Amino acid sequence: MAQPSKYSIPPDSASDDRNPGESMAPRYDADEADPFGWALIGNYIGFVIRAPGRHKALAGFVFGSVMALAIVLFLVMPIRYRVQAVVLAQRTQMSTLPNPGASREWDVPTRGARETVIRRENLVALAKQLDLPERYLQTRSPIVRAKDWVYHLMTGEARDPNVLLEDLVDALQSRLVLFPGPEGATITISLDWSNRELAFDVVQATLQTFLEQRRVAEIETVGEAIAIFQGHDERVLQMIAVTVEQVERKERALRLSTTPRRAPTMRPRATDDQELTRLETRLATRRRALEELEALRQARLAEMQAQLVQQQAVYAPSHPILLGTTSAIATLSRPSPQTLALRAETQELEAEVARRGGRTRDAGPFPAAVENDLADTSLRILQMEDPRLETERRQLEDLLRQHSGLLQRIDSARLEMDTAQAAFKYRYAVITPPQLPKGPLKPYAILYLVGGLLGGMAMAFFAATTADLRGGRVLERWQVEKGLKLPILGEFNR
């Protein structure tokens, strides 16, 4: 027998003009009373709000489950930290080259900073230098460890170290950011990573890479100019030697001089040996750049060691600032990938120059004694007044003028290199060094707590409402009025 509803329906009070089969109850149409349906919307909202009260156990279980899930996710999901460093990059007006705008790429110090540093080969070298794959495996979040364990359980194979290295390099390429500040006055290096120590070491190594590459670029730029000038000067000196030898032969033929024929000072190099001059100058430039990088590293290391002494008197041993400085000193104590690559390139150049029979140490195209003898002979020829040697004298005079001009340019370029190296520490200054972050990038604890609260409440309302709808029972008076279109005159408790 069906249970009686708690709602009472008024007795028939119909008029006599109704059809016999028609209900005698008065009609009630809620749509006519509320044409916009605001009351119905309020009824639905109230139904959902009151649903957890009708299913307290179910709503409490769902709410507690969602809160527990939020806490578990907070404990196992990776948490990201952000490490930043800011470098002040200033333009410099010091230049001694004839056309500084065409040969000084550091006039715009922030140009191409990201493309220069975040090249794939640089990131691969940086990952190997920091032992990034091994350290990543040791500092993975629990959820990542679980994923790798499931992968190993299903395939029976561990992660390939080469694939892991490529994945980490891809992650660095997308997360490591270098962007210039307003008007290119600063360069900010930023990285978001799941381990703060790793993030700090990566930013510290990237900062060192940027400074070293800028320093090498400056030296190489001027070094290439010196190589070009020296190549032209060597050809001019060879032409001077040939001209002097021709004049001496002509003097002996005309019986103007009884000086015995000297051994040839130096023959012009073959065409393919002109490359040797460039290799020799490039070798000298690489050696100087290597010395500068080592000096830069030692200077930074001394600076960080001095900071460590000051910080040890202020901070506790476990303070993030002190830990960051200690980690930076450990990173600077090892040669950087740029230093190792430059050292390997220098060794290759030494081997190539030695194979071609060139000079592996800085020297002029002629031995000093031979060059002095050549200068004395040239001066003697220029002082001769015999008209039959006028053509040779003019040719020799023009070659000596070219030689003098090239020497001036070489001296200017070398002065430019010295000036650039002296001004480097003023052109690039680290105004915000990287530091170990004190906290995560976002307030993850609050986010997970708020998310668990809101999500638990929403799921509790949803579960209770679903249980009411699946029960198919009439629970509130508005359901009767809407379904039967009959007004409710009163309620009683059973």
C-alpha positions as CSV (number, residue, x, y, z in Angstrom):
1,M,0.0,0.0,0.0
2,A,1.5,3.4,-1.0
3,Q,2.5,5.7,1.8
4,P,0.5,8.9,2.0
5,S,2.2,12.1,1.1
6,K,2.8,14.8,3.7
7,Y,1.1,17.3,1.4
8,S,-2.7,17.7,1.6
9,I,-4.7,18.4,-1.5
10,P,-7.9,20.6,-1.0
11,P,-11.2,18.9,-1.6
12,D,-13.2,19.4,-4.7
13,S,-15.0,22.7,-4.8
14,A,-16.0,22.6,-8.4
15,S,-18.9,24.3,-10.1
16,D,-21.6,22.5,-11.7
17,D,-20.6,23.4,-15.3
18,R,-17.6,21.0,-15.4
19,N,-17.5,17.8,-17.3
20,P,-18.1,14.7,-15.4
21,G,-14.6,13.3,-16.0
22,E,-12.8,16.5,-15.1
23,S,-11.2,17.0,-11.7
24,M,-13.1,19.1,-9.3
25,A,-9.9,20.6,-7.7
26,P,-9.1,24.2,-8.4
27,R,-6.5,24.7,-11.1
28,Y,-3.1,26.3,-10.2
29,D,-0.7,27.5,-12.8
30,A,2.7,28.7,-11.5
31,D,3.8,30.0,-14.9
32,E,0.9,32.5,-14.8
33,A,2.0,33.7,-11.4
34,D,5.8,33.9,-12.3
35,P,6.1,34.3,-16.1
36,F,9.9,34.7,-16.0
37,G,10.5,31.6,-14.0
38,W,12.5,33.2,-11.2
39,A,10.7,31.3,-8.5
40,L,11.4,28.0,-10.3
41,I,15.1,28.8,-10.5
42,G,15.1,29.6,-6.8
43,N,13.3,26.3,-6.1
44,Y,16.0,24.4,-8.0
45,I,18.8,26.2,-6.2
46,G,17.2,25.6,-2.8
47,F,16.6,21.9,-3.7
48,V,20.4,21.5,-4.4
49,I,21.4,23.4,-1.3
50,R,19.1,21.3,1.0
51,A,20.1,18.0,-0.6
52,P,23.2,17.4,1.6
53,G,20.9,17.8,4.7
54,R,18.8,14.8,3.4
55,H,22.0,12.7,2.8
56,K,24.4,13.7,5.5
57,A,26.4,10.5,5.4
58,L,26.8,10.5,1.7
59,A,27.7,14.2,1.5
60,G,30.2,13.9,4.3
61,F,31.9,10.9,2.7
62,V,32.2,12.6,-0.7
63,F,33.5,15.8,0.9
64,G,36.1,13.9,3.0
65,S,37.2,11.9,0.0
66,V,37.8,15.0,-2.2
67,M,39.8,16.7,0.7
68,A,41.9,13.6,1.1
69,L,42.6,13.5,-2.6
70,A,43.6,17.2,-2.6
71,I,46.1,16.5,0.3
72,V,47.5,13.4,-1.5
73,L,48.0,15.5,-4.7
74,F,49.8,18.2,-2.7
75,L,52.2,15.6,-1.4
76,V,52.9,13.8,-4.6
77,M,52.6,16.4,-7.4
78,P,55.7,18.4,-8.4
79,I,56.1,21.9,-7.0
80,R,57.9,24.4,-9.1
81,Y,60.4,27.0,-7.9
82,R,61.6,30.1,-9.8
83,V,65.2,31.3,-9.8
84,Q,66.2,34.6,-11.5
85,A,69.3,36.6,-12.2
86,V,69.5,40.1,-13.7
87,V,72.5,41.4,-15.6
88,L,73.0,45.1,-16.3
89,A,74.2,45.4,-20.0
90,Q,75.4,48.9,-20.9
91,R,76.5,50.3,-24.3
92,T,80.0,51.4,-24.6
93,Q,81.3,54.2,-26.8
94,M,85.0,53.2,-26.5
95,S,86.2,52.2,-29.9
96,T,89.5,52.5,-31.8
97,L,88.6,50.6,-34.9
98,P,87.9,52.6,-38.1
99,N,84.3,51.5,-38.3
100,P,83.1,50.4,-34.9
101,G,79.4,50.2,-35.9
102,A,80.2,47.5,-38.4
103,S,82.6,45.4,-36.3
104,R,81.3,45.9,-32.7
105,E,78.3,43.6,-32.2
106,W,78.5,44.3,-28.4
107,D,77.3,47.9,-29.1
108,V,73.9,46.3,-28.6
109,P,74.7,44.0,-25.7
110,T,71.3,42.3,-25.4
111,R,70.9,41.5,-29.1
112,G,70.5,37.8,-29.7
113,A,71.1,37.0,-26.0
114,R,68.6,34.1,-25.9
115,E,69.6,32.7,-29.2
116,T,73.2,32.8,-28.3
117,V,72.9,31.1,-24.9
118,I,70.0,28.7,-25.3
119,R,71.4,26.9,-28.3
120,R,70.9,23.2,-28.1
121,E,74.6,22.3,-28.0
122,N,75.0,24.8,-25.1
123,L,72.2,23.2,-23.2
124,V,73.5,19.7,-23.8
125,A,76.9,20.7,-22.5
126,L,75.3,22.5,-19.5
127,A,73.2,19.4,-18.7
128,K,76.3,17.2,-18.8
129,Q,78.3,19.6,-16.7
130,L,75.7,19.7,-13.9
131,D,75.0,15.9,-14.1
132,L,71.4,16.9,-14.8
133,P,70.0,13.4,-15.7
134,E,71.3,11.8,-12.5
135,R,70.3,14.6,-10.2
136,Y,66.9,14.7,-11.9
137,L,66.3,11.0,-11.1
138,Q,67.2,11.6,-7.5
139,T,64.9,14.6,-7.0
140,R,61.8,13.4,-8.9
141,S,58.4,14.0,-7.3
142,P,56.6,10.9,-6.1
143,I,54.1,11.0,-8.9
144,V,56.9,11.0,-11.5
145,R,58.6,8.2,-9.7
146,A,55.3,6.2,-9.8
147,K,54.9,6.9,-13.5
148,D,58.5,5.6,-14.2
149,W,57.9,2.6,-12.0
150,V,54.7,1.7,-13.9
151,Y,56.6,2.2,-17.2
152,H,59.4,-0.1,-16.0
153,L,56.8,-2.7,-14.7
154,M,55.0,-2.7,-18.1
155,T,58.0,-2.7,-20.4
156,G,60.7,-4.3,-18.2
157,E,63.1,-1.6,-19.3
158,A,64.5,1.4,-17.5
159,R,64.6,4.9,-19.1
160,D,67.2,5.3,-21.7
161,P,69.8,7.8,-20.4
162,N,70.2,9.4,-23.9
163,V,66.4,9.8,-24.2
164,L,66.3,11.2,-20.7
165,L,69.0,13.7,-21.6
166,E,67.2,14.8,-24.7
167,D,63.9,15.2,-22.7
168,L,65.7,17.4,-20.1
169,V,67.3,19.5,-22.8
170,D,63.9,20.0,-24.4
171,A,62.5,21.0,-21.0
172,L,65.3,23.5,-20.4
173,Q,64.8,24.9,-23.9
174,S,61.1,25.7,-23.1
175,R,61.5,26.8,-19.5
176,L,64.8,28.6,-19.4
177,V,63.9,32.2,-20.4
178,L,66.3,35.1,-21.3
179,F,64.5,38.4,-22.0
180,P,65.8,42.0,-22.2
181,G,64.5,44.7,-20.0
182,P,63.3,48.2,-21.1
183,E,65.5,49.7,-23.8
184,G,67.8,46.6,-23.6
185,A,69.4,47.9,-20.4
186,T,69.1,44.6,-18.5
187,I,68.9,40.9,-19.3
188,T,66.9,38.6,-17.0
189,I,67.6,34.9,-16.8
190,S,64.7,32.9,-15.3
191,L,63.9,29.2,-14.8
192,D,60.9,27.4,-13.3
193,W,61.9,23.9,-12.1
194,S,60.6,21.3,-9.7
195,N,63.8,21.3,-7.6
196,R,65.2,24.6,-6.3
197,E,68.8,23.4,-6.1
198,L,68.8,22.3,-9.7
199,A,67.1,25.5,-10.8
200,F,69.7,27.6,-9.0
201,D,72.6,25.6,-10.5
202,V,71.2,25.9,-14.0
203,V,70.6,29.7,-13.7
204,Q,74.1,30.1,-12.2
205,A,75.7,28.1,-15.1
206,T,73.6,29.9,-17.7
207,L,74.7,33.3,-16.3
208,Q,78.3,32.2,-16.4
209,T,77.8,30.9,-20.0
210,F,76.3,34.3,-21.1
211,L,79.2,36.3,-19.6
212,E,81.8,34.0,-21.1
213,Q,80.3,33.9,-24.5
214,R,80.0,37.7,-24.6
215,R,83.7,38.0,-23.6
216,V,84.8,35.5,-26.2
217,A,82.6,37.2,-28.8
218,E,84.4,40.5,-28.1
219,I,87.8,39.0,-28.4
220,E,87.0,37.0,-31.5
221,T,85.5,40.0,-33.2
222,V,88.6,42.1,-32.8
223,G,90.8,39.0,-33.4
224,E,89.2,38.5,-36.8
225,A,90.0,42.1,-37.7
226,I,93.6,41.6,-36.6
227,A,93.8,38.4,-38.6
228,I,92.6,40.3,-41.7
229,F,95.1,43.1,-41.2
230,Q,98.0,40.7,-40.5
231,G,97.2,38.7,-43.6
232,H,97.3,41.8,-45.8
233,D,100.5,43.0,-44.0
234,E,102.2,39.7,-44.6
235,R,101.4,39.8,-48.3
236,V,102.7,43.4,-48.4
237,L,106.0,42.4,-46.6
238,Q,106.4,39.5,-49.1
239,M,106.0,42.0,-52.0
240,I,108.5,44.3,-50.3
241,A,111.0,41.4,-50.0
242,V,110.5,40.5,-53.7
243,T,110.9,44.2,-54.8
244,V,114.1,44.5,-52.7
245,E,115.5,41.4,-54.3
246,Q,114.7,42.7,-57.8
247,V,116.4,46.0,-57.1
248,E,119.5,44.3,-55.8
249,R,119.7,42.1,-59.0
250,K,119.2,45.2,-61.1
251,E,122.0,47.0,-59.2
252,R,124.4,44.2,-59.8
253,A,123.4,44.0,-63.5
254,L,124.0,47.8,-63.9
255,R,127.1,47.5,-61.8
256,L,125.8,50.1,-59.3
257,S,126.6,47.9,-56.3
258,T,129.3,45.4,-55.6
259,T,127.3,43.9,-52.7
260,P,127.3,40.1,-53.0
261,R,124.0,38.5,-53.6
262,R,122.2,37.7,-50.3
263,A,120.2,34.6,-49.6
264,P,116.6,35.2,-50.2
265,T,114.9,36.4,-47.0
266,M,111.5,34.8,-47.6
267,R,109.6,33.6,-50.6
268,P,105.9,34.4,-50.9
269,R,103.7,31.7,-49.6
270,A,101.6,29.7,-52.0
271,T,98.0,30.6,-52.4
272,D,96.8,27.7,-50.2
273,D,99.2,28.9,-47.4
274,Q,97.3,32.2,-47.1
275,E,94.9,30.2,-45.0
276,L,97.8,29.4,-42.7
277,T,98.1,33.1,-41.7
278,R,94.4,33.1,-40.7
279,L,94.8,29.9,-38.7
280,E,97.9,31.3,-36.9
281,T,96.0,34.5,-35.9
282,R,92.9,32.6,-35.0
283,L,95.0,30.3,-32.7
284,A,96.5,33.4,-31.0
285,T,93.0,34.8,-30.6
286,R,91.7,31.6,-29.1
287,R,94.6,31.4,-26.7
288,R,93.9,34.9,-25.5
289,A,90.1,34.2,-25.1
290,L,91.0,31.1,-23.1
291,E,93.2,33.1,-20.8
292,E,90.4,35.7,-20.4
293,L,87.8,33.1,-19.6
294,E,90.0,31.6,-17.0
295,A,90.7,35.0,-15.5
296,L,86.9,35.8,-15.5
297,R,86.2,32.5,-13.8
298,Q,88.8,33.1,-11.1
299,A,87.5,36.6,-10.5
300,R,84.0,35.4,-10.1
301,L,85.2,32.6,-7.8
302,A,87.1,35.0,-5.6
303,E,84.1,37.3,-5.5
304,M,81.8,34.4,-4.4
305,Q,84.3,33.2,-1.8
306,A,84.4,36.7,-0.3
307,Q,80.6,36.8,-0.2
308,L,80.6,33.4,1.5
309,V,82.8,34.6,4.2
310,Q,80.5,37.6,4.8
311,Q,77.4,35.5,4.8
312,Q,78.7,32.9,7.2
313,A,78.9,35.6,9.8
314,V,75.3,36.5,9.3
315,Y,73.3,33.5,8.3
316,A,72.9,30.0,9.7
317,P,74.5,27.1,7.8
318,S,71.1,25.9,6.5
319,H,70.0,29.4,5.2
320,P,69.0,29.4,1.5
321,I,71.4,32.3,0.7
322,L,74.3,30.5,2.3
323,L,73.5,27.3,0.5
324,G,73.1,29.1,-2.8
325,T,76.5,30.8,-2.5
326,T,78.1,27.4,-1.6
327,S,76.5,25.8,-4.7
328,A,77.7,28.7,-6.9
329,I,81.3,28.2,-5.7
330,A,81.1,24.5,-6.5
331,T,79.8,25.3,-10.0
332,L,82.5,27.9,-10.6
333,S,85.3,25.6,-9.4
334,R,84.8,23.4,-12.4
335,P,85.7,24.5,-16.0
336,S,82.6,25.6,-17.9
337,P,81.5,24.0,-21.1
338,Q,82.7,27.1,-23.0
339,T,86.2,26.8,-21.5
340,L,86.4,23.1,-22.4
341,A,85.2,23.7,-25.9
342,L,87.6,26.5,-26.4
343,R,90.5,24.5,-25.0
344,A,89.6,21.6,-27.4
345,E,89.4,24.0,-30.4
346,T,92.8,25.5,-29.4
347,Q,94.4,22.1,-29.4
348,E,92.9,21.3,-32.8
349,L,94.3,24.6,-34.2
350,E,97.7,23.9,-32.8
351,A,97.8,20.5,-34.5
352,E,96.6,22.0,-37.8
353,V,99.1,24.9,-37.8
354,A,102.0,22.5,-36.9
355,R,100.9,20.1,-39.7
356,R,101.1,23.0,-42.2
357,G,104.5,24.1,-40.8
358,G,103.3,27.3,-39.4
359,R,104.0,29.2,-36.2
360,T,102.3,27.9,-33.0
361,R,103.4,31.0,-31.1
362,D,102.8,34.7,-31.8
363,A,105.4,36.0,-34.2
364,G,105.6,38.2,-37.2
365,P,105.7,37.0,-40.8
366,F,109.5,37.5,-40.8
367,P,112.1,36.8,-38.2
368,A,113.1,40.0,-36.3
369,A,116.7,40.0,-37.8
370,V,115.5,39.5,-41.3
371,E,112.8,42.2,-41.0
372,N,115.3,44.7,-39.7
373,D,117.7,43.9,-42.5
374,L,114.8,44.3,-45.0
375,A,113.9,47.7,-43.5
376,D,117.6,48.9,-43.8
377,T,117.8,47.7,-47.4
378,S,114.5,49.4,-48.3
379,L,115.7,52.7,-46.7
380,R,119.0,52.5,-48.7
381,I,117.1,51.9,-51.9
382,L,114.8,54.9,-51.3
383,Q,117.8,57.2,-50.8
384,M,119.3,56.3,-54.2
385,E,118.9,58.9,-56.9
386,D,119.6,56.8,-60.0
387,P,116.8,57.5,-62.4
388,R,117.0,53.9,-63.7
389,L,115.6,52.7,-60.4
390,E,112.8,55.2,-60.2
391,T,110.0,52.7,-60.9
392,E,111.2,50.3,-58.3
393,R,111.7,53.1,-55.8
394,R,108.1,54.3,-56.3
395,Q,106.8,50.7,-56.0
396,L,108.8,50.1,-52.9
397,E,107.6,53.5,-51.4
398,D,104.0,52.6,-52.0
399,L,104.4,49.2,-50.4
400,L,106.1,50.7,-47.4
401,R,103.3,53.2,-47.0
402,Q,100.8,50.3,-47.1
403,H,102.8,48.4,-44.6
404,S,102.9,51.4,-42.2
405,G,99.1,51.9,-42.5
406,L,98.4,48.2,-41.8
407,L,100.7,48.3,-38.7
408,Q,98.7,51.3,-37.4
409,R,95.5,49.4,-37.9
410,I,96.9,46.3,-36.2
411,D,98.0,48.4,-33.2
412,S,94.6,50.1,-33.1
413,A,92.8,46.7,-33.1
414,R,95.0,45.4,-30.3
415,L,94.4,48.5,-28.3
416,E,90.7,48.0,-29.0
417,M,90.9,44.4,-27.6
418,D,92.7,45.6,-24.5
419,T,90.1,48.4,-24.0
420,A,87.2,46.0,-24.4
421,Q,88.6,43.6,-21.9
422,A,89.2,46.4,-19.4
423,A,85.7,47.7,-19.8
424,F,84.0,44.3,-19.8
425,K,83.2,44.4,-16.0
426,Y,81.6,47.8,-16.4
427,R,79.6,46.8,-19.5
428,Y,78.1,43.6,-17.9
429,A,77.4,43.7,-14.2
430,V,75.4,41.2,-12.2
431,I,73.0,43.3,-10.3
432,T,70.7,40.5,-9.1
433,P,72.7,37.2,-8.6
434,P,70.7,34.0,-8.5
435,Q,69.6,32.8,-5.1
436,L,67.9,29.7,-3.7
437,P,64.2,30.5,-3.5
438,K,62.7,30.5,0.0
439,G,59.4,29.2,-1.2
440,P,57.7,27.7,-4.3
441,L,56.5,29.7,-7.2
442,K,52.9,29.6,-6.1
443,P,51.2,29.0,-2.7
444,Y,50.5,25.4,-3.6
445,A,49.4,24.5,0.0
446,I,46.7,27.2,-0.1
447,L,45.7,26.4,-3.6
448,Y,45.3,22.7,-2.9
449,L,43.4,23.4,0.4
450,V,41.0,25.9,-1.3
451,G,40.6,23.6,-4.2
452,G,39.8,20.6,-1.9
453,L,37.3,22.7,0.0
454,L,35.5,24.0,-3.0
455,G,35.7,20.7,-4.9
456,G,34.6,18.7,-1.9
457,M,31.6,21.0,-1.4
458,A,30.7,20.9,-5.0
459,M,30.9,17.1,-5.2
460,A,28.9,16.7,-1.9
461,F,26.1,18.8,-3.4
462,F,26.2,16.9,-6.6
463,A,26.2,13.5,-5.0
464,A,23.3,14.4,-2.7
465,T,21.3,15.9,-5.5
466,T,21.9,12.9,-7.7
467,A,20.7,10.6,-4.9
468,D,17.5,12.6,-4.6
469,L,16.8,12.6,-8.3
470,R,17.5,8.9,-8.6
471,G,15.1,8.2,-5.7
472,G,12.1,9.4,-7.7
473,R,10.4,10.8,-4.6
474,V,8.5,14.0,-4.2
475,L,10.5,15.8,-1.5
476,E,9.5,19.5,-1.6
477,R,6.1,21.2,-2.1
478,W,7.1,23.0,-5.3
479,Q,7.5,19.7,-7.0
480,V,3.8,18.9,-6.4
481,E,2.7,22.4,-7.5
482,K,4.8,22.2,-10.6
483,G,4.0,18.6,-11.5
484,L,0.3,18.5,-10.7
485,K,-0.4,22.2,-11.0
486,L,-2.3,22.1,-7.7
487,P,-1.7,24.5,-4.9
488,I,-0.6,23.2,-1.5
489,L,-2.8,24.5,1.3
490,G,-1.0,22.9,4.2
491,E,1.6,20.4,5.5
492,F,1.6,17.9,8.3
493,N,4.3,15.8,9.8
494,R,4.0,12.1,9.9
